[in-house]
């Protein structure tokens, strides 16, 4: 799938799905405008777009989302499943803001939301997870929990993304990012990021392709601290 140095892979996805991505960006701008400030977007532009592109390309049957907040990532994931014409999103969060923010026509029959602590809801995960998306508690303890308890439940090769890892050149100490980056390094598993401060070359290269295609982000935020990798 996607690992260190795979800017070419991501660039190819932008070119393959560029027109459909542009339509979703317009949709997401309208979603934010219609929410009248009730939705606080978490994913930056490149994070949201690359996540959409990966789900389009990989066509997962079951996506697991840990952390929904007000539904910005949820609506991006659901849009990719809708455009694929297949797949189901299983979302987990302690709060249920998304019950009122996610448009009914986008949720359709492709979404299941479970409220509660995911640490107590592992039995409600789908039998198989084809894409894992994590954007929840960013503390060290939660990182230690999911690397020890959630990752081992997933099949080897499961595409995974974790938000809020690289806000600076390196992951923050006492933060989940430091835990997951260390966990990957111990297993010699590469990861990919377009974080502006950690990987400026990748950030610039992807933005060059976006400019070539005339793609402008839905919210205009450029930190992009997410990482993507495949579980060992």
Buried (B, 14 or more C-beta within 10 A) or exposed (E): BBEEEBBEBBBBBBEEBBEBBBEBBEBBBEBBEEBEEEBEBBBBBBBBBBBBBBBBBBBBBBBBBBBBBBBBBBBBBBBBBBBBEEBBBBBBBEEEBBEEBBEEEBBEEBBBBBBEEBEEBEEEBEEEBBBBBBBBBBEBEBBBBBBEEBBEBBEEEBBBBBBBBBBEEEBBEEBBBBBBBEBBEEEEBBBBBBBBBBBEEBBEBBBEBBEEBEBEBBBEBBBBBBBBBBBB
